[in-house]
């Protein structure tokens, strides 16, 4: 039974929800407490949703999620509901799904070997569905809220594995010598910190050689071009060497395109400006010509095959080339994504601020940057407390001078 009680001079509403869990809410006045109790009673009297979890999920996808989230997120939510959530919760009444059911689902998925991020992806549409239902006053609690403590890794977070400055130099020397077509990309990755999909989705128009920055505004995700992660575009500074290499790459692309255009009959040729604009609008890093022709031949043999235009890099193929490069350079095995971590770690090694690194990496908040790379800051804590000593010494000196001055003045 809900009551309004006074404890240590403060008014509190003491009540239990439908599951029997006790809640104590502080209120300023008795009238506010009575209003709170009236709302709770109205919630209890409200008819719960009678439909199943699947029925509400299908409605929520089409009427709430669609158009309000990125297409890639919508497709991921649809897949998660179909593969993971409907088999486990689909037939249960939407209003009767409990935290215990969600907790047990997390345990099952962990036992199946799913990663922490995969389980977070499973929880995301559940939270979205119940938050919407709460806004519509159809339910009053979210069974998937605050479930992070049940989704912690038992074997620790996978550590980042960046290359050292010396290893980067060895890798780039081998890339320039033996993988010349991919050299600009393999230079860009550890010099810019771009994600794999962002590198593949770069175009010539994204490069500003006067301001020396890359305008990151696209990302390849699940085979589709979308906005970068977090939906945010950003500007990433280019080093002098990176700017020179990418400028040379574009110059060669323009020259090759103009030569190819001159091979056409005079009446079919485009003007030079149109040819150059087409190059700038095309992908910056592309599949080598010999592979592009092979892929085009496969598409001709298989009319239903997906058309990538024969130029856009395939992420899987890119990673295979990267692994071959590491073997050829006799370097330890790291993931392609570790080139992004390499960019951040080398900046930290130089003493750059985490705020600058956050902006360059495109993190959603400084917390992400600190959580990921804070441990790499060399001697940060020791330097901080040492500076406290400097302040203390200075302060004590000033005090002693002041005392001496007072004594001499009094003398």
Secondary structure by P-SEA (a helix, b strand, c coil): cbbbbbcccbbbbbbccccbbbbbbbbccaaaaaaaaaaaaaaaacccccccaaaaaaaaaaccccccccaaaaaaaaaaaaccccccccccccccccaaaaaaaaaaaaaacccaaaaaaaaaaaaaaaaaaaaacccccccccccccccccccccbbbbbbcaaaaaaaaaaaacccccaaaaaaaaaaccccaaaaaaccccccccccccccccccccccccccccccbbbbbbbcaaaaaaaaaaaaaaaaaaaaaaaaccccccccaaaaaaaaaacccccccaaaaaaaaaaaaacccccccccccccaaaaaaaaaaaaaaacccccccaaaaaaaaaaaaaacccaaaaaaaaccccaaaaaacccccccaaaaaaaaaaaaaaaaaaaaaaaaaaaaaaaac
